[in-house]
């Protein structure tokens, strides 16, 4: 949206936007729609699984070799019982009627041979101009500082330090600014939120936000 067509006053936190969304009655055909999962391509599933399983604490719901590619579904066990018996949790969640009702899943899609560095493949993270799209994945954590330092100690690349609210820390490229779009400084009210967030990069360069579960605003 260009600045001339933006109807939102800078710095205002607006639940519901202008509250002009159309009504959503029980009779709506979309009443029971849910966001179930997001799929990302991965060059090397070993590196990806190390990051999301060992470092971010997700667990495997199921995998499937389809022939030309393998898919990996990951999620978070919700209860102490689930964590104590991961095979039982995975079997329950992977049951198709349950799987399609479960929220917050990540799917990774590995085309066989994609890990070969000589094939010319490059992951498009959504933040590399001019191929802009997906921005980041957001994970809430109990303590951002602890999570950030633990990930750093494991060799994870840090894109945005905790407390950094500079324009350079925002996924807004100079390529965009050079075209006269996205100009201006980050508003101080947004900075109050953004300063509590850190950002790291997963093995393919996708941005992963670390958001405090007790965020203050």
SULNORQUI-V187541 format. One record per residue. N is the residue number from 1. PSI is psi in whole degrees, 0 to 359 (999 if undefined). OMEGA is omega in radians with two decimals (999 if undefined). Layout:
BEGIN
n=N psi=PSI omega=OMEGA
n=N psi=PSI omega=OMEGA
END
This chain:
BEGIN
n=1 psi=128 omega=3.13
n=2 psi=162 omega=-3.13
n=3 psi=325 omega=-3.09
n=4 psi=336 omega=-3.11
n=5 psi=2 omega=-3.12
n=6 psi=118 omega=-3.08
n=7 psi=7 omega=-3.10
n=8 psi=128 omega=3.13
n=9 psi=133 omega=-3.12
n=10 psi=138 omega=3.01
n=11 psi=352 omega=-3.12
n=12 psi=132 omega=3.04
n=13 psi=111 omega=-2.94
n=14 psi=91 omega=3.02
n=15 psi=124 omega=-3.12
n=16 psi=5 omega=-3.08
n=17 psi=236 omega=3.03
n=18 psi=10 omega=-3.11
n=19 psi=44 omega=3.10
n=20 psi=10 omega=3.08
n=21 psi=148 omega=3.10
n=22 psi=153 omega=3.11
n=23 psi=155 omega=3.12
n=24 psi=75 omega=-3.12
n=25 psi=162 omega=3.11
n=26 psi=338 omega=-3.14
n=27 psi=353 omega=-3.13
n=28 psi=139 omega=3.11
n=29 psi=347 omega=-3.12
n=30 psi=9 omega=-3.03
n=31 psi=320 omega=-3.07
n=32 psi=17 omega=3.05
n=33 psi=143 omega=3.11
n=34 psi=149 omega=3.00
n=35 psi=113 omega=-3.00
n=36 psi=314 omega=-3.09
n=37 psi=164 omega=3.03
n=38 psi=138 omega=3.12
n=39 psi=134 omega=3.06
n=40 psi=144 omega=3.02
n=41 psi=148 omega=3.07
n=42 psi=140 omega=3.09
n=43 psi=316 omega=-3.02
n=44 psi=104 omega=-3.08
n=45 psi=333 omega=3.12
n=46 psi=314 omega=3.12
n=47 psi=318 omega=-3.12
n=48 psi=314 omega=-3.12
n=49 psi=325 omega=3.07
n=50 psi=316 omega=-3.11
n=51 psi=307 omega=-2.99
n=52 psi=332 omega=3.11
n=53 psi=302 omega=-3.03
n=54 psi=323 omega=-3.02
n=55 psi=329 omega=-3.12
n=56 psi=354 omega=2.99
n=57 psi=8 omega=3.07
n=58 psi=167 omega=3.12
n=59 psi=158 omega=-3.04
n=60 psi=123 omega=3.03
n=61 psi=310 omega=3.02
n=62 psi=162 omega=2.96
n=63 psi=158 omega=3.09
n=64 psi=122 omega=3.02
n=65 psi=112 omega=-3.08
n=66 psi=353 omega=-3.03
n=67 psi=282 omega=3.12
n=68 psi=342 omega=-3.14
n=69 psi=162 omega=3.08
n=70 psi=138 omega=3.08
n=71 psi=146 omega=3.13
n=72 psi=121 omega=3.05
n=73 psi=129 omega=-3.14
n=74 psi=151 omega=3.09
n=75 psi=180 omega=3.11
n=76 psi=123 omega=2.98
n=77 psi=130 omega=-2.94
n=78 psi=334 omega=-3.01
n=79 psi=168 omega=3.08
n=80 psi=322 omega=3.11
n=81 psi=320 omega=3.10
n=82 psi=316 omega=-3.12
n=83 psi=329 omega=-3.12
n=84 psi=337 omega=-3.11
n=85 psi=77 omega=-3.06
n=86 psi=321 omega=3.10
n=87 psi=320 omega=3.13
n=88 psi=319 omega=3.10
n=89 psi=312 omega=-3.11
n=90 psi=318 omega=-3.14
n=91 psi=321 omega=-3.13
n=92 psi=312 omega=-3.09
n=93 psi=326 omega=-3.10
n=94 psi=346 omega=3.04
n=95 psi=122 omega=-2.92
n=96 psi=314 omega=3.12
n=97 psi=328 omega=3.10
n=98 psi=318 omega=-3.12
n=99 psi=316 omega=-3.08
n=100 psi=352 omega=3.08
n=101 psi=0 omega=-3.07
n=102 psi=135 omega=-3.10
n=103 psi=158 omega=2.99
n=104 psi=32 omega=3.13
n=105 psi=151 omega=3.02
n=106 psi=134 omega=3.05
n=107 psi=129 omega=3.04
n=108 psi=139 omega=-2.94
n=109 psi=111 omega=-3.11
n=110 psi=111 omega=3.05
n=111 psi=127 omega=-3.04
n=112 psi=128 omega=-3.08
n=113 psi=349 omega=-3.12
n=114 psi=337 omega=-3.11
n=115 psi=348 omega=3.13
n=116 psi=118 omega=-3.09
n=117 psi=348 omega=-3.10
n=118 psi=0 omega=-3.06
n=119 psi=357 omega=3.09
n=120 psi=3 omega=-3.12
n=121 psi=139 omega=3.05
n=122 psi=128 omega=3.10
n=123 psi=131 omega=3.00
n=124 psi=109 omega=-3.05
n=125 psi=350 omega=-3.08
n=126 psi=358 omega=-3.12
n=127 psi=11 omega=-3.14
n=128 psi=108 omega=-3.13
n=129 psi=147 omega=0.00
n=130 psi=9 omega=-3.12
n=131 psi=74 omega=-3.09
n=132 psi=137 omega=3.14
n=133 psi=255 omega=3.10
n=134 psi=133 omega=-3.11
n=135 psi=305 omega=-3.09
n=136 psi=168 omega=2.92
n=137 psi=142 omega=-3.13
n=138 psi=124 omega=3.07
n=139 psi=130 omega=3.02
n=140 psi=140 omega=-3.11
n=141 psi=155 omega=-3.13
n=142 psi=324 omega=-3.09
n=143 psi=108 omega=-3.07
n=144 psi=318 omega=-3.11
n=145 psi=314 omega=3.13
n=146 psi=316 omega=-3.13
n=147 psi=317 omega=-3.11
n=148 psi=314 omega=-3.10
n=149 psi=324 omega=3.09
n=150 psi=316 omega=3.13
n=151 psi=320 omega=3.11
n=152 psi=318 omega=-3.12
n=153 psi=340 omega=3.10
n=154 psi=7 omega=3.09
n=155 psi=10 omega=3.13
n=156 psi=138 omega=3.14
n=157 psi=134 omega=3.13
n=158 psi=125 omega=3.10
n=159 psi=319 omega=-3.09
n=160 psi=123 omega=3.09
n=161 psi=154 omega=3.04
n=162 psi=131 omega=3.14
n=163 psi=347 omega=3.14
n=164 psi=119 omega=3.11
n=165 psi=21 omega=3.14
n=166 psi=158 omega=3.11
n=167 psi=328 omega=-3.13
n=168 psi=339 omega=-3.11
n=169 psi=351 omega=-3.12
n=170 psi=136 omega=3.09
n=171 psi=68 omega=3.12
n=172 psi=111 omega=-2.89
n=173 psi=157 omega=3.02
n=174 psi=333 omega=3.09
n=175 psi=317 omega=3.11
n=176 psi=313 omega=-3.09
n=177 psi=324 omega=-3.13
n=178 psi=344 omega=3.10
n=179 psi=12 omega=3.05
n=180 psi=17 omega=3.13
n=181 psi=152 omega=-3.13
n=182 psi=32 omega=-3.13
n=183 psi=164 omega=3.10
n=184 psi=169 omega=-3.11
n=185 psi=158 omega=3.09
n=186 psi=128 omega=-3.09
n=187 psi=144 omega=-3.06
n=188 psi=330 omega=3.14
n=189 psi=321 omega=3.05
n=190 psi=324 omega=-3.14
n=191 psi=328 omega=3.11
n=192 psi=324 omega=3.10
n=193 psi=310 omega=-3.00
n=194 psi=331 omega=3.12
n=195 psi=340 omega=-3.13
n=196 psi=1 omega=-3.05
n=197 psi=139 omega=2.97
n=198 psi=158 omega=-3.13
n=199 psi=129 omega=3.04
n=200 psi=171 omega=3.13
n=201 psi=133 omega=3.09
n=202 psi=178 omega=-3.04
n=203 psi=334 omega=3.11
n=204 psi=358 omega=3.14
n=205 psi=4 omega=3.04
n=206 psi=138 omega=3.11
n=207 psi=136 omega=3.11
n=208 psi=112 omega=3.10
n=209 psi=138 omega=3.01
n=210 psi=108 omega=-3.01
n=211 psi=132 omega=-3.13
n=212 psi=137 omega=3.10
n=213 psi=344 omega=3.09
n=214 psi=41 omega=-3.11
n=215 psi=139 omega=3.13
n=216 psi=133 omega=3.11
n=217 psi=999 omega=999
END
